[in-house]
């Protein structure tokens, strides 16, 4: 029996299903995130190493998902969605309350946030549903798919967790759009949303109303509800064209900037690297998004096109919402900057999505089930 060299076998089994272009771009973004985090934490190596551990776990999850054939991904759609809904109902009934929100569920061995699971489960379930009904799509199918989206979004908004509800709503809407929902129907939905705005406003919590009002004039409560917005805008603007230099951001290191390792880490980056640094960061984001669109365009099936497009556009939404709220053009909704902000759960969720993108790119044939 002739033994094959070990490296070709490992290369074929371990690396074949990773997209090197996307992996390189993600690696550059993750490294930039660690560099900014070191400054945001005032040189706290413990925090940086904890984030490095989060990244290692997330990359491992990405690699595992990238090596799962697509028909297995489809099979996980319904059980993952059902599990997520059960956990969300469990949060509503038995969840732990922290800072006025009921978002976490203690399952004995750990405390989890089920809404993070739904960031993947909802578009996966909707894409699976449209794949099963591709040949006979009618308006009724779009309505049912919208229900699949609205049920978890309603439970998450009730916690309350407006940021996660917005992101899941966006990912589900992208699936509807990519599945061919007509512009006329979308126009009707937009008009209906505008007409229901007063009702939706009355359902918001007081702190959510204050966040929206602060967007219009944060100076009316400069030391309270408008503080985050004002300090974020000051930090972004004070960076100028070239920035104040690495580790030299005054808003950051004099402790004026709140949540500087998570939601407002973009302000730290902007202050220290300026407009030029922001252009480079935006170019990196656009490169990843562009690669996602290339994978979407080359996807071999209806299901994979819907999933790839939704993952790519949701990543864009993450970045746009975070940069918008830090810059003062969107209300503060607690959305981290993808691949840069500190956090383990969001990192795993993001890289799971990119693992699916790589699986879609490298597993060209979908086995129908």
Buried (B, 14 or more C-beta within 10 A) or exposed (E): EEEEEEEEEEEEEEEEBBBEBBBEBBEBBBEBBBBBBBBBBEEEEEBBEBBBEBBEBBBEBBBEBBBBBBBEBBBBBBEBBEBBBEBBBBBBEEBEEEEEBBBBBEEEEEEBBBBBBBBBBBBBBBBBBBBBBBEEBEEEBBEEBBEBBEBBBEBBBBBBBBBBBBBBBBBBBBBBBBBEBEEEEEEEBEEEEEEEEEEEEEEBEEEBBBBBBBBEEBEEBBEEBBBBBBBBBBBBBBBEEEBBEEEEBBBBBEEBBBBBBBBBBBBBBBBBBBBEBBEEBEEBBEBBBEBBBBBBEEBBBBBBBBBBBBBBBBBBBBBBBBBBBBBBEBBBBBBBBBBBBBBBBBBBBBBBBBBBBBBBBBBEEBEEE
